[in-house]
Amino acid sequence: MTRILDCNSSDFRTMGPKELLGAIAGSEGRTIACETIGYLQPMLGDITNAEFAAAMGADILLLNMFDVQNPVIRGLPKTEPMEIVSRLKDLTGRPIGINLEPVEQVLSSENIEENMWAMTPGRKATLENAKRAADMGVNMILLTGNPGVGVTNEAIVQTLSLYKKELGDRLILAAGKMHASGILTEGAEHIITKADIQAFAEAGADIILLPAPGTVPGITMEYIRDLVGFSHSLGCLTITAIGTSQEGADIATIRQIALMCKMTGTDIHHLGDAGYGGMALPENIMNYSFAIRGIRHTYHRMASSVNR
């Protein structure tokens, strides 16, 4: 099994879900996933935020607020809607995941002018949207919730069961929350528990998402270490996620979070999309990578051509 550390673009193109999961596991906690928002103005103007994140060392690109019914990636050359994911793969040489949200109750304004997180039809975790994502070439669907949209863990379980039944092994299924997502009773240590993880695993999750230590009140390295070990015992990989805008913090804070996540035993390290807005600060992606896998592997990922 090729480690994701050693994968080139041509390797990713031929990998199915099982092979990609194996490549992540084989890298022993040295995989970085970066979230970007495509409909916002890219940090570099005419270069997509996804390309920028890939250039700074991301192994996996996760598209947040990506509406599969009306897909927009600013900075991407003109592309037919159903070809957008494939075009982004060609330009970045990376696997692509998207967030879909099992909205059970909406706690924030539905007006996009008042709330940038306002829900759109193509972001909801419906079966139709999941099938469309798979047809577009998405490698992974992450069932989670943006701020205030009202996603519960029970809604995630129900959606996972449906996706596993209907989509089988077409793509990787990940699930979890990096903050309360507007559900006050699921805040702090109640964001995710062992009971939730058990339910996610039984419903078909391949990867469990957990908040990174130090990013949510009450979430310590020891608490997440216990949940990572429990997830692994159920046969699931884990992502520790920075979803509280600390991907835009100073480099010293990023390094501290990175090392705490490493100590939990997690498989994938996630940086959210809120640097200035749309992606993590590029220097933080690189310095997070330095902390968990050193300069050699970081520069190897940054320098490897998409034509390899």
N, C-alpha and C positions, 0 to 999 in steps of 0.2 A: 504493500500500500504506500503510495506516494504521500508524503506529508504536505500539508498546504504550504508550508514554508518553502518547499522545493517546486511547487506547481508553477507551470507557465500557462499562458492563455490557452494554448492548444490542449493542455491537460483539462482545464476547466470545461472546455467545449464538449469533451467526450464523457464527462462524469455525470452519472445519475445521482439521485439522492443518497443512496447507500455509500457510493464511492466518495462523495463529498463529505458526508458525515465521518467516514473513516479517515479521510485526510485531515479533518479538523481534530479528531481524537488523537491522531498520530503526532500532532504538533505539540501536545502536552502543554496546553495553556498559553500558546503563543499565536493565537489567531485574533485579528482585529476586524471588527465590523463597524462601519461608519454610516450614520444616518444622514441623509440629505433631503432637502425640500426642493423639488424641481420647479414649482411654479413661482418661487421667489427669484428676484434678480440675482444671478450668480455673482459670487465675490469677485471673479475675474472678468465679468462682463460677457464675453462671447465664448467662454469655456464653462461647461456644466460644473456644478458643484461636485457631482459624482466623479468626474474626471480629476478634479482638484484633490478630492479625498484619496482617490486611488494613487495619485502621484505622490502623496505624502505617506503612503505605506499601508493603506487599508487593503485587507484581503477580500472582504465581502462588503458590498454596497447595499444599504437598506434604504429604500425610498419611502419617506414618510409623506403623508397627505397626498399620495399618488392615487388619483381617481381613474380607475381602469376603464370607466365609460367615457371619460374625457381627459385622456392623459396629456400632461404638459410637462416637458423638461426644457426649461429655458437654457439657451446656449447650445442646444442640440441642432445640427443641420436639419433642414426640412425633411420630415420623415412621416410616412403613413402611420396613423395611430396604433395599429396592431403590430407595427415593426419597431416601435420605440424602444422596447426592452432589448430586442436583438441588436439594434443600432448602438445602444449604450454599452452592451457587452463587447461589441466590436471595437469601440473606442477606448474602453477601459481594460479589457481582458480579465474582468472579474465576474464572479457569480453575483446575481442580483436577487435581493429579497424585497418584499413590500410589506407594509403594515396594513392590515384590515381590522376594522373595529366592530366587535359584537355589541352594538349599542342597545342597551336595555332600557335606559331612561336618559333623556338629555337634560343636563342640569345647567347648561350655559346657553347663552343667546344663540339662536339659529341664524342670526343676521351676520353675514360675512364681514359687513362693514364695522360691526361692533366687536366681533370675536373671530380672530384669524383661524381658530380651531373649529369653527362651525362646520357641521357635518354636511357632506355632499353624497349623493346616491352611490357613486362609484367607489367610495371609501368604506362603505358598510360591509360587514362580513357576511354577505349573502352567498349562497351556493353559486348563483349566477356569476357574481363577481370573482369568486375563487376559480371557477372554470375558465373564465375569460383571462385571468392572470396566468393560469397554466398554459393556455393557448398562446399567450404572448411570449412565453419562454421564461417566466419567473422561476427561479430555483427554490425559493422559500417564501412561505407566508408566515408572518408573525401576527398572532392574534393578541392585540394589546389595546391601550386607550390613550388618546391625547388628553391634555389637561381639560378637565371639566366636562368631558363628553358622556360620562356616566356608564362606563363599562364595568360590569361585575365579574367576579371569578366564575360564578355559576353560568353566566352567559358565554364565557369562554369555553367552559366544559361542553355545553350543548353544541356549540359551533364546531369544536374539535371532533366530536363524535360524528357529526354530519359530514365534515370534510373527509375524515378517515374512511367512512363508508363509501362516499361517492367519488373521491379522487384517488383513493388507494395510495400507491407509492409514486404518483406523478411528480410530487415535490415534497420538500421538507416542511414539516409543520412545527412551528415554535409557538410558545404561549407563555404569557405572564404579564405582570405590570411592573413598571419602573417607578411609579408613584401611585397615589390613590385614584387618579383619573376621575375626580369629582365624587367618589363614593366615600364619604367621611368615615363610615364604619369599617372601611378597608384601608385605613391609613396606618402609618408606622409599621409595627411588627405584624399587623393584620393585613398588610398588602398581599402577602403570600405566606401560607403556612404549609406544614407537612401534609395536612389533609387536602389542601388545594393541589399540591404537587402530585399526590397520589391520584387524585381525580383527573388531573391533566394527563398523567401517564396512561391511565386506564382508558382515557378517551382517545388516545392515539398520538400524543405529543412526542416528537423526536427530541426537542430541545426545550428546556425550562428557562424562562427569563426571570431574573431576580434583580432587585435594585443593588447597585454597587455599594459596598460599605462606605459610610460617610456621606452619602448623597441624599438620604431620607432620614428624618429624625428617628432615632432609636435603632437604626439598622447598623449593627456592628459587624466587624470582620468575623467574630466568633459565631454570630447568629447565621450569617450567610454561609460560613464554612460548614455548619451542621446541615443546612438545606442542600448545599452542593453535594455533600456526601450521600444524603438521602436520595437525591435525584439520580446520582450515579448508581446507587443500589437498585434502582428501578429500571436501569438500562437507558436512561436519558442523558444527553449532554446538557450543559448549562451555558447561559450567557449572563454575565453580570453587566448591568446597564447603567450608564450615566444619563439620566433623563431629567435632570433638575437644573439645567443650564450651567453646571460646573464644567462642562466641556469648553466653556469660555472663561474658566478661572486661570490663575497664574500657573506657570509651569511647575512650581514646587508642589502645589495642591494636586495637579494632575499626576505627578510621579507618586505622591503618597497614595492616592486612590488606586493607581495601577498596581502598586506593590501589595496593598491590602487585598485587591481582587486576586492577584496571583496566589496569595496565601490561602485564599478560600478554596483553591483547587479548581477554579472555573476553567472551562474549555475555550470560551469566546469572550473577548473584551469588547464592549460596545461603547461608542461615544456618540452622543446625541447630536442634534442639528442646530443647537443654539450657541454658536459663537457670537458673531454679530447678528446672525439670522440666516438659516439655510444650511449650515454645516458647522462642525466644530472648528475652532481656531486651527489653522493648518499646522502651526508650530506645536500645538498640543497633541495632534495625531502623531506627529513624528516623535515627540518626547515621550509620549505614552509607549510607543513602540520601542524606543531605546530602553525604557525601564523594564519591559517584560521579555524582550528578546535580543537586546543588544544592538550595537551599531551594524554588525555584519549582516544580520538577517533583515534589518530595517532598510539598509541601502540596497540590498539585493532585491527586495520587493519594489522599492522605488525605481530602481534602474532597469528592471527587466522589461524588454520591449513587448508590446502587445502582439508583435509578429512572431514571437517565439512559440 
